Amino acid sequence: MAMSKVITLSPKQKKVVRYPFDHNLEVHEGTPRSGKTTAVHFRLAYLYSISRDTNHLVTAYNQEQAFRLFIDGDGTGLMHIFGDLAKIKHDEHGDHLEVHTPNGIKKIYYKGGAKANSVGAITGMSLGSVAFGEINLLHMDFIQECFRRTMAAQDRFHIADLNPPAPHHPVIKDVFEVQKTRWTHWTIHDNPIITEERKQEIYET
């Protein structure tokens, strides 16, 4: 069933969704409940609708988390955005959301990437894009392999979100600083559904 509720995006979220795809990596960093993940959902839906590549990946600490963060997304994830055009399926590469877009069928695989052996789950795959949920919690070998898996893509793209990392976290030096990266910082003031009263309550606690 198609998404039945109306999603109101903030001006910042709308701007992010409409960014040109002119960076190799987008990083969305900020506090929980800042609205960044919802923006990423719609950004990805836009990408899949125009991408010439068939296979894509969303990943998080484990497969369940990848499904929860991107596919379901508390009601704003990809399965809800695409509605009747999307169906959960399984093939030789694993579980994925099959989406019918104006630019053909897309397969969005969802996998965990926190363990040293997580690389095995994507070995042999060719990907158009990768979305990293809480990238600072993923294993560095897996992250680097994801970038290798997209090297032959026609419309290569990577996007990551995370809560503020430690200043010397290796993901900053080994990933963010070696890519052509667009960095966007988010705060709770960027979330259009958080009331001023709730913001004050959160601030006080």
Secondary structure by P-SEA (a helix, b strand, c coil): ccccbbbbbcaaaaaaaaccccccbbbbbbccccaaaaaaaaaaaaaaacccccbbbbbcccaaaaaaacccccccccccccccccccccccccbbbbbbccccbbbbbbbbccccccccccccccccbbbbcccccccaaaaaaaaaaaccccccbbbbbbcccccccccccccccccbbbbbbbcccccccccaaaaaaaaac
